[in-house]
Amino acid sequence: MEFSVERGGRYPALGRGRAVGRLAALPARRARMGLDPLAREGGKISGVNADDRLQIGEFAELVGLSIPQLRRYDSLRLLEPAGRSTESGYRFYTRGQTGAARVIALLRSMDMPIAEIRRIVSGATETERRGIIRGHRVRLEARLDEVRRLLEAVDAMTEGGGMGTATETPITGWLHLLPRIPVTDMENSIAYYEEALGFRLAWRHVSRRLACLASGEIELLHLVLWAGDGPPPQQSAYVFVENPDDLCAEYQQAGADIVDAVASRPSGMRDFTVRDPDGHRFTLGRPDERLRELAGEYGMSRDEINLDPGPAWLKRGKSCQ
């Protein structure tokens, strides 16, 4: 089975800071009805039995994917619809596409990167598929290292019965950082983060002035409708990722506004920067091999530099892996 989609960016006007030429709002009612809120005119399906056609909402429910995910996989050329109705422009899928869609849904539920899913569904051999899955398992195991260390510390405290002195134990600690991002158009921002950057809507307040976006099970961004005069104050953040090169290519294909292409920086990081409709910037990257050469600038030795993506490379006493 081949997977291809129409060419062309979905967010042509996002490179001007604010959302000039922003997307039309996505009516939630139409989405709940299974209609495609971002329908575009296209060719009529030929050679497909009318009884075999599924609207995007029907197909999404059948295969376990959301409507925003299907639109994003369309733009990524990962899973395209069988066609579009000439009369309405709505996407249509067929029952013959459910197998590939369910494989994609399963692999994404395991947090497998899009680039590797593409290799699997694009004709990888059985040996190649097993290698990809094993490699992904190694990455998942690596993520557990910090959790295991924390669990060992907890076990030591409970089994030993000692909590240490008050000076050794912090009163509290930050559990999770949830940036608040002011936006001028909630519907447009949600659409951009879902379709271009691959987030999902975790929850939304009934006032429709607050929304939270997530990746996997972790809530990452808190969108707040901006009520001040003029544009909202621009925010920025650095996000550690496993593979900035693949992620940058994925974002570009999905229509994200990349304002600084992926490159190795003088700081020893390799990263790129993406901008949202209100001009907020996120730099996504990881430590580069050159970081070890710069260890002295961070007051560390080469052996103390950890090249795994994450803040641990700044932690003294943690040996490189």
C-alpha positions as CSV (number, residue, x, y, z in Angstrom):
1,M,0.0,0.0,0.0
2,E,1.3,3.5,-0.9
3,F,1.1,6.5,1.3
4,S,1.2,9.9,-0.3
5,V,-0.6,13.2,0.1
6,E,-1.2,16.5,-1.7
7,R,1.7,19.0,-1.7
8,G,1.7,22.4,-0.3
9,G,2.0,24.0,3.1
10,R,-1.0,24.5,5.3
11,Y,0.3,27.5,7.3
12,P,1.7,29.9,4.6
13,A,1.3,33.1,6.7
14,L,2.8,32.0,10.0
15,G,6.3,33.5,9.3
16,R,5.2,37.0,10.2
17,G,5.2,36.9,14.0
18,R,1.5,37.2,14.7
19,A,-1.1,35.0,12.9
20,V,-1.6,37.1,9.8
21,G,-3.6,35.1,7.4
22,R,-4.3,32.6,10.2
23,L,-6.3,29.4,9.8
24,A,-10.1,29.6,9.8
25,A,-11.5,28.5,13.2
26,L,-12.3,24.8,13.4
27,P,-15.9,24.3,14.4
28,A,-16.1,21.7,17.1
29,R,-19.6,20.8,16.2
30,R,-18.6,19.8,12.6
31,A,-15.6,17.8,14.0
32,R,-17.9,15.9,16.4
33,M,-20.2,15.1,13.4
34,G,-17.3,13.5,11.7
35,L,-16.9,16.2,9.0
36,D,-13.5,17.6,8.1
37,P,-13.2,21.2,9.3
38,L,-10.3,21.9,7.0
39,A,-11.8,20.5,3.8
40,R,-10.1,21.5,0.6
41,E,-11.3,20.9,-3.0
42,G,-9.9,17.8,-4.6
43,G,-10.5,15.1,-7.1
44,K,-13.5,12.8,-6.8
45,I,-12.7,9.2,-5.7
46,S,-12.6,6.9,-8.7
47,G,-12.8,3.1,-8.6
48,V,-14.0,3.1,-4.9
49,N,-17.4,1.7,-4.0
50,A,-19.6,4.2,-2.3
51,D,-20.3,1.8,0.5
52,D,-16.6,1.5,1.2
53,R,-16.0,5.2,1.7
54,L,-15.6,6.5,5.2
55,Q,-15.6,10.1,6.3
56,I,-12.7,11.3,8.3
57,G,-14.6,11.1,11.6
58,E,-15.8,7.5,10.9
59,F,-12.3,6.4,9.9
60,A,-10.7,8.0,12.9
61,E,-13.1,6.2,15.3
62,L,-12.5,2.9,13.5
63,V,-8.7,2.9,13.6
64,G,-8.1,4.7,17.0
65,L,-6.7,8.0,15.7
66,S,-8.0,11.5,16.1
67,I,-9.1,13.8,13.3
68,P,-6.2,16.2,13.9
69,Q,-3.8,13.2,13.8
70,L,-5.2,12.1,10.4
71,R,-4.9,15.6,9.0
72,R,-1.3,15.7,10.2
73,Y,-0.4,12.3,8.8
74,D,-1.9,13.5,5.5
75,S,0.4,16.6,5.5
76,L,3.3,14.4,6.5
77,R,2.7,12.0,3.5
78,L,2.4,9.2,6.0
79,L,-1.3,8.2,5.4
80,E,-3.3,10.1,2.8
81,P,-7.0,9.8,2.3
82,A,-8.2,7.7,-0.7
83,G,-9.5,11.0,-2.2
84,R,-11.8,14.0,-1.7
85,S,-15.4,14.6,-2.8
86,T,-15.7,17.0,-5.7
87,E,-18.9,18.3,-4.2
88,S,-17.8,19.0,-0.6
89,G,-14.0,18.7,-0.6
90,Y,-14.2,16.4,2.4
91,R,-11.5,13.7,2.8
92,F,-12.6,10.1,2.4
93,Y,-10.9,6.9,3.4
94,T,-11.6,3.3,2.7
95,R,-11.8,0.1,4.7
96,G,-8.7,-1.1,2.9
97,Q,-6.7,1.6,4.7
98,T,-7.6,0.5,8.2
99,G,-4.8,-2.0,8.5
100,A,-2.0,0.5,7.9
101,A,-3.8,3.2,10.0
102,R,-4.0,0.8,13.0
103,V,-0.3,0.0,12.7
104,I,0.5,3.7,12.7
105,A,-1.8,4.2,15.7
106,L,-0.1,1.3,17.6
107,L,3.4,2.5,16.9
108,R,2.5,6.1,17.9
109,S,1.0,4.8,21.1
110,M,4.5,3.4,21.8
111,D,5.9,6.9,21.2
112,M,7.8,5.8,18.2
113,P,9.1,8.7,16.1
114,I,7.3,9.5,12.8
115,A,10.5,8.9,10.8
116,E,10.8,5.3,12.0
117,I,7.1,4.6,11.5
118,R,7.5,5.8,8.0
119,R,10.3,3.3,7.4
120,I,8.1,0.5,8.8
121,V,5.0,1.2,6.7
122,S,7.0,2.0,3.6
123,G,8.2,-1.5,2.9
124,A,10.9,-2.3,5.5
125,T,11.9,-5.9,5.6
126,E,11.1,-8.1,8.6
127,T,14.7,-7.8,9.7
128,E,14.7,-4.0,9.3
129,R,11.4,-3.8,11.2
130,R,12.7,-5.8,14.1
131,G,15.8,-3.6,14.2
132,I,13.8,-0.4,14.3
133,I,11.6,-1.8,17.2
134,R,14.7,-3.0,19.1
135,G,16.3,0.4,18.7
136,H,13.1,2.1,20.0
137,R,13.1,-0.3,23.0
138,V,16.6,0.8,23.9
139,R,15.5,4.5,23.8
140,L,12.6,3.7,26.1
141,E,14.8,1.8,28.5
142,A,17.2,4.8,28.6
143,R,14.3,7.0,29.7
144,L,13.7,4.7,32.7
145,D,17.2,5.2,34.1
146,E,16.3,8.4,36.0
147,V,13.1,6.9,37.3
148,R,14.9,3.8,38.5
149,R,17.4,6.0,40.3
150,L,14.6,7.9,42.0
151,L,12.9,4.6,43.0
152,E,16.1,3.3,44.5
153,A,16.4,6.5,46.5
154,V,12.8,6.1,47.7
155,D,13.4,2.4,48.6
156,A,16.5,3.3,50.5
157,M,14.6,5.8,52.6
158,T,11.7,3.5,53.4
159,E,13.8,0.4,54.0
160,G,16.4,2.2,56.0
161,G,13.9,4.2,58.0
162,G,16.0,7.3,57.7
163,M,15.0,10.6,56.1
164,G,18.3,12.4,56.7
165,T,18.5,15.8,58.4
166,A,16.3,18.8,57.5
167,T,19.3,20.5,55.9
168,E,19.8,17.5,53.6
169,T,16.2,17.2,52.4
170,P,14.6,20.0,50.4
171,I,11.3,21.3,51.6
172,T,9.7,20.9,48.2
173,G,10.7,20.4,44.6
174,W,9.4,21.3,41.2
175,L,7.5,18.3,39.8
176,H,6.6,19.5,36.3
177,L,6.9,22.7,34.4
178,L,3.8,23.8,32.5
179,P,4.5,27.0,30.4
180,R,1.6,29.4,30.1
181,I,1.4,30.6,26.5
182,P,-0.8,33.7,25.7
183,V,-2.6,33.4,22.4
184,T,-4.9,35.7,20.5
185,D,-6.9,33.0,18.6
186,M,-7.5,29.9,20.6
187,E,-8.9,27.8,17.8
188,N,-6.1,28.7,15.4
189,S,-3.4,28.0,18.0
190,I,-4.9,24.6,18.9
191,A,-5.0,23.7,15.2
192,Y,-1.4,24.7,14.7
193,Y,0.0,22.9,17.7
194,E,-2.0,19.8,16.9
195,E,-1.4,19.6,13.1
196,A,2.0,21.2,12.7
197,L,3.7,20.2,15.9
198,G,1.9,16.9,16.8
199,F,0.4,17.8,20.1
200,R,-3.0,16.7,21.3
201,L,-5.7,18.6,23.2
202,A,-5.6,17.3,26.8
203,W,-8.4,19.4,28.1
204,R,-10.2,22.7,27.6
205,H,-12.1,24.9,30.0
206,V,-15.8,25.5,29.4
207,S,-15.1,29.3,29.1
208,R,-12.9,28.4,26.0
209,R,-10.3,30.8,27.3
210,L,-8.0,28.0,28.7
211,A,-6.7,24.9,27.0
212,C,-3.9,22.4,27.7
213,L,-1.9,20.6,25.1
214,A,-0.1,17.3,25.7
215,S,2.4,15.0,24.1
216,G,1.7,11.4,25.2
217,E,0.4,11.5,28.8
218,I,2.4,14.6,29.8
219,E,0.7,18.0,29.8
220,L,3.2,20.4,28.2
221,L,1.6,23.7,27.3
222,H,-1.1,25.8,28.9
223,L,-2.7,28.1,26.3
224,V,-4.4,31.2,27.8
225,L,-6.5,33.6,25.7
226,W,-4.8,37.0,25.6
227,A,-7.0,39.8,26.7
228,G,-4.5,42.7,26.7
229,D,-4.0,45.5,24.3
230,G,-1.7,44.7,21.3
231,P,0.0,41.4,20.7
232,P,0.8,39.1,23.7
233,P,4.3,39.2,25.1
234,Q,6.4,36.7,23.3
235,Q,7.6,33.6,25.2
236,S,10.5,31.3,24.4
237,A,11.7,27.9,25.8
238,Y,14.4,25.3,25.1
239,V,13.1,21.8,24.7
240,F,15.4,18.7,24.8
241,V,14.6,16.2,22.1
242,E,16.2,12.9,20.9
243,N,16.7,13.7,17.2
244,P,16.5,17.4,16.2
245,D,17.3,16.6,12.6
246,D,14.4,14.2,12.0
247,L,12.0,16.3,14.1
248,C,12.9,19.5,12.1
249,A,12.2,17.7,8.8
250,E,8.9,16.3,10.2
251,Y,7.8,19.8,11.3
252,Q,8.7,21.4,8.0
253,Q,6.7,18.8,6.1
254,A,3.7,19.4,8.4
255,G,3.8,23.1,7.7
256,A,5.4,24.4,10.9
257,D,7.1,27.8,10.9
258,I,10.8,27.0,11.2
259,V,12.7,30.3,11.8
260,D,16.1,28.8,12.4
261,A,17.1,25.6,10.6
262,V,18.8,22.7,12.5
263,A,22.5,23.3,13.0
264,S,25.3,22.7,15.5
265,R,25.8,25.8,17.7
266,P,28.9,27.3,19.3
267,S,27.3,26.4,22.7
268,G,27.8,22.7,21.9
269,M,24.1,22.1,21.2
270,R,22.5,21.0,17.9
271,D,19.0,22.5,17.5
272,F,16.4,24.4,15.5
273,T,13.7,26.9,16.4
274,V,10.0,26.9,15.6
275,R,7.5,29.7,15.9
276,D,3.8,29.6,16.7
277,P,1.1,31.9,15.2
278,D,1.6,34.5,18.0
279,G,5.4,34.6,17.6
280,H,6.3,32.4,20.6
281,R,9.5,30.5,19.9
282,F,10.6,27.0,20.9
283,T,14.2,25.8,20.3
284,L,14.4,22.1,20.2
285,G,17.7,20.3,20.4
286,R,20.2,18.1,22.2
287,P,23.9,18.1,23.3
288,D,26.3,17.7,20.4
289,E,29.6,15.8,20.5
290,R,31.4,19.2,20.5
291,L,30.0,19.8,24.0
292,R,32.7,17.7,25.5
293,E,35.3,20.0,23.9
294,L,33.6,22.9,25.7
295,A,33.4,21.2,29.1
296,G,35.7,23.7,30.7
297,E,33.4,26.6,29.8
298,Y,30.7,25.0,31.9
299,G,33.2,24.3,34.8
300,M,33.1,20.6,34.1
301,S,35.5,17.9,32.8
302,R,34.9,15.9,29.6
303,D,33.9,12.8,31.6
304,E,31.2,14.8,33.4
305,I,29.4,15.7,30.1
306,N,26.4,13.5,29.3
307,L,25.3,13.6,25.7
308,D,21.9,12.1,26.3
309,P,19.1,14.6,25.6
310,G,18.0,16.2,28.8
311,P,19.3,18.5,31.5
312,A,21.5,15.8,33.1
313,W,24.5,16.9,31.0
314,L,24.7,19.9,33.3
315,K,24.7,17.8,36.5
316,R,28.1,17.4,38.1
317,G,29.3,13.9,38.8
318,K,27.2,12.2,36.2
319,S,29.5,10.3,33.9
320,C,29.0,10.3,30.1
321,Q,27.3,7.4,28.4
